[in-house]
């Protein structure tokens, strides 16, 4: 395999991953999409604070470190069984 094509493939994959994570971070902060990202919390009438300033349009990476420390019991209690099944499928894949 050519090293240049390997480098190009890695750059494309890293770039696509960065774009996907940035879009996820931005879309999660939008109040109009709360029913998608916070459906379980909204069904239990929990308050979800949203930033009304320009910061909600900037991607953040603070959620990535928190995602590594969440247990399956926490996911089940806060987001429901469907979210836990999806995460288990990703881990299995």
Order of alpha helices (4+ residues) and beta strands (2+ residues): alpha-alpha-alpha-alpha-alpha-alpha
